[in-house]
Amino acid sequence: MKQAGPDFESLLSAVKGIAADVAARHAADVDAQARFPHETVDALKRSQLMSAPVPRILGGSGCTMRELALLCATLAQACGSSAMVLAMHYIQVACIARHAGDSRFFAGYLRELVEQQYVLASMTSEVGTFGDTRSSICAVEVNGDRFVLNKDATTGSYCAQADAILVTCRRAPDAPKSDQVLVLVRKADYTLKQTTSWDTMGMRGTCSPGFRLESQGHVDQIVPGSFADSSAQTMVPYSHILWSSLWWGIAADAVGRAATYVRGDARKNPGVVPPTATRLAEVSVQLQAMRHNWLALAQEFDDTTAHPDGMQELLSIGWALKMNHLKTAASEAAPQIVHRALQIVGILGYKNDSPFSLGRHYRDSLSAALMISNERIAAKSASMLLVFKDD
Ligand SMILES: Cc1cc2nc3c(=O)[nH]c(=O)nc-3n(C[C@H](O)[C@H](O)[C@H](O)COP(=O)(O)OP(=O)(O)OC[C@H]3O[C@@H](n4cnc5c(N)ncnc54)[C@H](O)[C@@H]3O)c2cc1C
């Protein structure tokens, strides 16, 4: 049997080093050029961080949600785009590990992922579904033991750089739009035609333009079960908890820069507490509350899934509401915190070429409310709250 991957403490120490020595160094250029953070991803691969969520029995590190969130939060303090790439990759790996790990093909694929440190991307968005991940127009067409799958995606982060893509689609050409499955398509079996650009305000290093995907493969690459379950039990909780942790990381670095600025201010007038220090105290309250929110839900996810009825609990309205509330709160808090840090730092935070610059943090954090629109989430929560009783 293959040896398990590095333990969490080793991974955390590796990601701290990568954040400081690699990601932070290249973050401004990644942002300016809207280019893939390949130096950081190569370093993550060398430290076996891409297989952190793979079960230990398959050679991975078997990290819990809390551990994955801490890894993403740490990297985000150096480069938001790199952390988003890592988080999105973890979400896809988790979908396979938790919903297809019993299949021979997928167990073998996960072992291969550990060996090769593959990067997995996601295609849930589609032209014509208007941001609703729970409906698809495209369908997987099975013929014997082969399938064909073509999709017009509006937004496909790092699809051009990935080794494989997990694609949502209808189960069959005659299936309703919400009867979806997840299909793993591998680089050798697809072609991508870029259909739109990715010249955005922030998260520029995620390289997320639209793509027309044409793919084929073996039916074993279709994740067993329905996407309705893997979405509720894995894709949504992993997305909302890991995204929240990395949005916090972006906000934490902004507050860190503000703190450095305030200390510099204080040194100019020894014995006098500068007025900006009070602002720093105020924003630190919000930053701590944000951190406790995702940490608590990551721990609750780990506790829930350790329980025999845990997977059932993740299908409940109560759990769905908790995830929606976390996503909404974190995506609103991150740009607010960065904004407050900017008020503390002032013009040096506004400038792009100062060590206190907060432009990238601000622009990156603004994507949070759009990445699955908060309006869409609020509408779903509103209808669930009509029938949900919290006991
Ligand atoms: C950085 C980044 C990376 C991404 N990476 C990927 C990726 O790798 N793969 C992928 O598939 N997708 C990706 N996406 C896309 C993302 O997951 C969403 O699909 C997309 O952001 C939603 O697009 P939209 O705003 O056009 O859609 P919509 O959700 O349709 O929103 C359009 C408008 O309608 C409003 N609206 C929607 N529903 C309601 C409602 N019920 N009530 C009131 N108003 C409403 C919204 O507020 C918004 O103004 C990424 C997005 C970002 C920002």
The ligand as an SDF file (V2000), in Angstrom:
LIG
                    3D

 53 58  0  0  0  0  0  0  0  0999 V2000
  -13.3180   34.9350   -9.5500 C   0  0  0  0  0  0  0  0  0  0  0  0
  -14.3810   34.0650  -10.1280 C   0  0  0  0  0  0  0  0  0  0  0  0
  -14.0630   32.7790  -10.5180 C   0  0  0  0  0  0  0  0  0  0  0  0
  -15.0440   31.9440  -11.0600 C   0  0  0  0  0  0  0  0  0  0  0  0
  -14.6880   30.6860  -11.4480 N   0  0  0  0  0  0  0  0  0  0  0  0
  -15.6100   29.8590  -11.9830 C   0  0  0  0  0  0  0  0  0  0  0  0
  -15.2490   28.5540  -12.4080 C   0  0  0  0  0  0  0  0  0  0  0  0
  -14.1030   28.1420  -12.2900 O   0  0  0  0  0  0  0  0  0  0  0  0
  -16.1880   27.7710  -12.9630 N   0  0  0  0  0  0  0  0  0  0  0  0
  -17.4740   28.1910  -13.0970 C   0  0  0  0  0  0  0  0  0  0  0  0
  -18.2890   27.4230  -13.5920 O   0  0  0  0  0  0  0  0  0  0  0  0
  -17.8630   29.4120  -12.6940 N   0  0  0  0  0  0  0  0  0  0  0  0
  -16.9520   30.2600  -12.1510 C   0  0  0  0  0  0  0  0  0  0  0  0
  -17.3230   31.5160  -11.7520 N   0  0  0  0  0  0  0  0  0  0  0  0
  -18.7090   31.9410  -12.0050 C   0  0  0  0  0  0  0  0  0  0  0  0
  -19.5810   31.9580  -10.7390 C   0  0  0  0  0  0  0  0  0  0  0  0
  -19.5500   30.7680  -10.0930 O   0  0  0  0  0  0  0  0  0  0  0  0
  -21.0050   32.3570  -11.0670 C   0  0  0  0  0  0  0  0  0  0  0  0
  -21.5820   31.4750  -11.9460 O   0  0  0  0  0  0  0  0  0  0  0  0
  -21.0540   33.6910  -11.6860 C   0  0  0  0  0  0  0  0  0  0  0  0
  -20.2630   34.5910  -10.9290 O   0  0  0  0  0  0  0  0  0  0  0  0
  -22.4850   34.1900  -11.7140 C   0  0  0  0  0  0  0  0  0  0  0  0
  -22.5810   35.0660  -12.8260 O   0  0  0  0  0  0  0  0  0  0  0  0
  -23.6980   36.1840  -12.9810 P   0  0  0  0  0  0  0  0  0  0  0  0
  -23.4540   37.2400  -11.9540 O   0  0  0  0  0  0  0  0  0  0  0  0
  -23.7320   36.5960  -14.3990 O   0  0  0  0  0  0  0  0  0  0  0  0
  -25.0240   35.3710  -12.7520 O   0  0  0  0  0  0  0  0  0  0  0  0
  -26.3630   35.5270  -11.9380 P   0  0  0  0  0  0  0  0  0  0  0  0
  -26.2920   34.7540  -10.6750 O   0  0  0  0  0  0  0  0  0  0  0  0
  -27.4320   35.0980  -12.8590 O   0  0  0  0  0  0  0  0  0  0  0  0
  -26.5120   37.0590  -11.5980 O   0  0  0  0  0  0  0  0  0  0  0  0
  -26.8020   38.0530  -12.5880 C   0  0  0  0  0  0  0  0  0  0  0  0
  -27.5140   39.2130  -11.9100 C   0  0  0  0  0  0  0  0  0  0  0  0
  -28.8050   38.8020  -11.4770 O   0  0  0  0  0  0  0  0  0  0  0  0
  -28.9650   39.0520  -10.0920 C   0  0  0  0  0  0  0  0  0  0  0  0
  -29.7680   37.9630   -9.5090 N   0  0  0  0  0  0  0  0  0  0  0  0
  -29.5860   36.6330   -9.6970 C   0  0  0  0  0  0  0  0  0  0  0  0
  -30.5170   35.9300   -9.0140 N   0  0  0  0  0  0  0  0  0  0  0  0
  -31.3030   36.8450   -8.3950 C   0  0  0  0  0  0  0  0  0  0  0  0
  -32.4390   36.7670   -7.5530 C   0  0  0  0  0  0  0  0  0  0  0  0
  -32.9750   35.5970   -7.2470 N   0  0  0  0  0  0  0  0  0  0  0  0
  -32.9750   37.9250   -7.0830 N   0  0  0  0  0  0  0  0  0  0  0  0
  -32.4600   39.1210   -7.4400 C   0  0  0  0  0  0  0  0  0  0  0  0
  -31.3940   39.2550   -8.2390 N   0  0  0  0  0  0  0  0  0  0  0  0
  -30.8270   38.1500   -8.7100 C   0  0  0  0  0  0  0  0  0  0  0  0
  -27.5430   39.1130   -9.5310 C   0  0  0  0  0  0  0  0  0  0  0  0
  -27.4650   39.8870   -8.3590 O   0  0  0  0  0  0  0  0  0  0  0  0
  -26.7880   39.7390  -10.6650 C   0  0  0  0  0  0  0  0  0  0  0  0
  -26.9240   41.1310  -10.6130 O   0  0  0  0  0  0  0  0  0  0  0  0
  -16.3790   32.3890  -11.1950 C   0  0  0  0  0  0  0  0  0  0  0  0
  -16.7100   33.7040  -10.7790 C   0  0  0  0  0  0  0  0  0  0  0  0
  -15.7270   34.5280  -10.2510 C   0  0  0  0  0  0  0  0  0  0  0  0
  -16.1140   35.9150   -9.8160 C   0  0  0  0  0  0  0  0  0  0  0  0
  1  2  1  0
  2  3  1  0
  2 52  2  0
  3  4  2  0
  4  5  1  0
  4 50  1  0
  5  6  2  0
  6  7  1  0
  6 13  1  0
  7  8  2  0
  7  9  1  0
  9 10  1  0
 10 11  2  0
 10 12  1  0
 12 13  2  0
 13 14  1  0
 14 15  1  0
 14 50  1  0
 15 16  1  0
 16 17  1  0
 16 18  1  0
 18 19  1  0
 18 20  1  0
 20 21  1  0
 20 22  1  0
 22 23  1  0
 23 24  1  0
 24 25  2  0
 24 26  1  0
 24 27  1  0
 27 28  1  0
 28 29  2  0
 28 30  1  0
 28 31  1  0
 31 32  1  0
 32 33  1  0
 33 34  1  0
 33 48  1  0
 34 35  1  0
 35 36  1  0
 35 46  1  0
 36 37  1  0
 36 45  1  0
 37 38  2  0
 38 39  1  0
 39 40  1  0
 39 45  2  0
 40 41  1  0
 40 42  2  0
 42 43  1  0
 43 44  2  0
 44 45  1  0
 46 47  1  0
 46 48  1  0
 48 49  1  0
 50 51  2  0
 51 52  1  0
 52 53  1  0
M  END
$$$$
